[in-house]
């Protein structure tokens, strides 16, 4: 199969080109018009597939549900917003729920599914700070121990690739050091860590931060905390929810200005309510949530934000068109940067020969015209 467009994102710019795809991999890239094509997208933009490393669910399903068909349906349908790779994300709950949740992801990955590729599991909690727990269920927050985490990783058959924890509560940074040694990305979040404590977290193996601005000590010009760390330590990755609600568009601009083009990571932090009709009864971590007119999810009866319903392609549009983030930095945040963070940038995040044929065709309004997951067109 050969796909062509006058605007294919290669080398940090749009060029006219053709992508030759066989067996789910980009085999070659030709100059525009050189070969006979199967799909010609004219002047529509073709970019690498989006990678969402923090997403709890959609289409009425939540990772913690532990239901195989719900997970399969999510993976099959999520390419409609340009997502081609994903980390299904847990939320803090009791050990039996978390064990079943991660085992379900491992089972589905082993048995097979269609659509976006599961790159692993994001284990958000339960090793979090009570003050900055946000919508995480307080009754299930636990002390971090290597021994307990190992039991979860065994249930997940090694698929936990990314963990959010509060570094100041990880005694002697034991779990941080264990995860670093065993190939699990440690992300600091839902944390009251001071600037000094966060630096020690980095020194002991943390390489990312979870939804910067949210669930952490705020920016302050004297009493420095995690947001200050995100700005000052530019070579550490940092997720950010780009819906314009979790963080104002001006805060998004400030963050990308400080972080540059290589270390910011857009995430949806989406809930089961995403891609569902308005109304309905939803939950997160066993607690009821409600979706406001602004599209935000909140714990029912409170002002506590409980995740989003953000589509990744809309997040890209918000960054570029509203927050005025340069296009290359905005696109990197949902393609190359998460790929490098997860150390899969040898096959994901770019349009290059030898890479997985994961790419998105975008309309001028950032709508998704077509998504290819490992060479398969996913939209009717």
Residue, then its C-alpha position, 0 to 999 in steps of 0.5 A: x500500500x502506498x499513501x501520499x499527500x503534499x503535506x507529510x510530517x517528516x524531519x520536523x516539517x511538512x513535505x510532499x511524499x509517499x509512504x510505502x506500507x507493508x505488514x504494518x511497517x513503513x518500508x520506504x518513503x518516496x518522493x511525491x508522485x513517484x509511485x502508483x498510490x492506493x490512497x491520495x490525500x491531496x494537501x491534507x496533513x499526515x502526521x504520526x499517530x497520537x500516543x496517549x500515556x494517561x487515559x482511564x477510559x472512554x465509551x463507557x469503559x474504565x480500565x479498573x472495570x477489568x472487562x475484556x470486551x470493554x477494553x477491546x471496544x475502546x482500543x478499536x474505536x479510539x483511533x477516531x481521535x487519532x490515537x494509535x498507541x495507548x497506556x490504559x490507566x488505573x485509578x487508586x482502588x483496593x488491591x483486588x480491583x487493581x489486580x483484576x484491572x491490570x490482569x485484564x489488560x495483560x489478558x487482552x494484550x495476549x489474546x489479541x485485539x484491534x485498533x490502537x496498540x496497548x504499549x503497557x499500563x499506567x499505574x496511577x496510584x495508590x501511592x499518593x499524597x492525601x492532600x493532593x489526591x484530587x479525585x483519587x479515592x482516599x480510602x484506597x491510598x496506600x504506602x509505597x512498597x516494592x513488595x506490593x508493587x511486585x505483586x501487581x506487576x506479576x498480575x500484569x505480566x510485566x505490562x506496567x510501564x509507567x507509575x505515578x507516585x508521590x516521591x516524598x512518601x516513597x521511603x528511601x526512594x525504594x520503589x522509585x529505584x526499583x522501577x527505574x532498574x526494571x524499566x518502569x517510568x516513574x512519574x511524580x504526581x498527586x504529591x506535596x513534594x517540595x522542590x528539594x524532595x522532587x529533585x531527590x526523586x529525579x536523582x533516584x530515578x523519576x523521569x516524568x511528572x503527572x498532569x503538571x499544574x494539577x494534583x501538586x504543589x502550585x507554582x510559587x516564586x519563593x516556596x518552590x514545589x513540583x510546578x517549579x521543578x517542571x519549569x526548572x528541570x527541562x530535561x524531565x518529561x511532564x504530562x499536561x492536560x490540554x483541554x484549556x480547563x485543567x490549565x488555562x490556555x495561558x498556563x499552557x503557553x507558559x509551560x511549553x515556553x519553559x519546556x521547549x519542544x522535546x519534553x512536554x507530553x499531552x495527555x487526555x486523562x480521559x474518563x469512561x464518559x468520553x465519547x458518551x452522550x450527555x447525562x448518564x451516571x458515571x464513576x471513577x474509582x467507585x465514586x460518582x462523578x458528573x460532567x458539567x456544561x464546560x465538559x469537565x468531570x467532577x466528583x458529584x456534588x463537589x468542585x473537585x476535578x476528576x479527569x477529562x473528556x478531551x479528544x487528543x486531536x482537539x487538544x492539538x488544536x487548542x495548543x496551536x490555535x488557542x495557546x499559540x504553541x508552535x506546531x512542532x512542539x504541540x505535535x511532538x507532545x503527543x507523538x515523539x515525546x511520549x515515544x521517547x519517554x517510554x523508550x519506544x521511539x525506535x518504532x513509534x512517534x515518527x514517520x520513518x522507514x522501519x517504523x510502525x505505520x501509525x499515522x493520522x490524516x488531519x483536516x484543516x480544522x484538526x478533524x480526523x479524516x483517517x487513522x492508520x494503526x500499523x498500516x490498517x485504516x481504522x475509520x469507515 
